[in-house]
Amino acid sequence: MADEGGGPSFLARLVLVLLGVAFLGAAWVWHQKDTDPNAARLVERVSGGRVHGGAANP
């Protein structure tokens, strides 16, 4: 039988996996913002209109 105190709980693992998936999704949308108008609108809406050209054009 598994040790009860041997690691993070199922809920903690689930939260970490969901955070990882959300982070990867956000990174993918950020990467697509220059080529996909829907992604660009989403990035603009979430960032409050503060994105103008990305990191290469501050």
C-alpha positions as CSV (number, residue, x, y, z in Angstrom):
1,M,0.0,0.0,0.0
2,A,1.2,3.5,-0.8
3,D,2.5,5.7,2.0
4,E,0.0,8.5,2.8
5,G,2.6,11.1,3.6
6,G,4.8,10.3,0.6
7,G,4.1,13.2,-1.7
8,P,1.6,15.7,-2.9
9,S,-2.1,14.9,-2.9
10,F,-4.1,14.1,-6.0
11,L,-5.7,17.6,-5.8
12,A,-2.3,19.3,-5.6
13,R,-1.0,17.4,-8.6
14,L,-4.1,18.2,-10.6
15,V,-3.8,21.9,-9.8
16,L,-0.1,21.9,-10.9
17,V,-1.0,20.1,-14.1
18,L,-3.8,22.5,-14.9
19,L,-1.5,25.5,-14.2
20,G,1.1,24.0,-16.5
21,V,-1.4,23.5,-19.3
22,A,-2.7,27.0,-18.8
23,F,0.8,28.4,-19.0
24,L,1.6,26.5,-22.2
25,G,-1.7,27.6,-23.7
26,A,-0.9,31.3,-22.9
27,A,2.6,30.9,-24.3
28,W,1.2,29.4,-27.6
29,V,-1.4,32.2,-27.9
30,W,1.3,34.8,-27.3
31,H,3.4,33.2,-30.0
32,Q,0.5,33.2,-32.5
33,K,-0.5,36.9,-31.9
34,D,1.5,38.1,-34.9
35,T,-0.1,35.8,-37.4
36,D,-3.6,35.1,-36.0
37,P,-6.0,38.1,-35.6
38,N,-8.1,36.2,-33.0
39,A,-5.0,35.5,-30.9
40,A,-3.9,39.2,-31.2
41,R,-7.3,40.4,-30.0
42,L,-7.2,38.0,-27.1
43,V,-3.7,39.2,-26.1
44,E,-4.8,42.8,-26.4
45,R,-7.9,42.3,-24.3
46,V,-6.1,40.4,-21.6
47,S,-3.1,42.7,-21.4
48,G,-5.3,45.8,-21.4
49,G,-3.9,47.2,-24.7
50,R,-0.3,47.3,-23.4
51,V,1.2,45.1,-26.1
52,H,2.7,46.9,-29.1
53,G,5.0,44.7,-31.1
54,G,6.3,42.4,-28.5
55,A,9.7,42.2,-26.8
56,A,11.7,43.1,-29.9
57,N,10.0,46.5,-30.2
58,P,9.6,48.0,-26.7
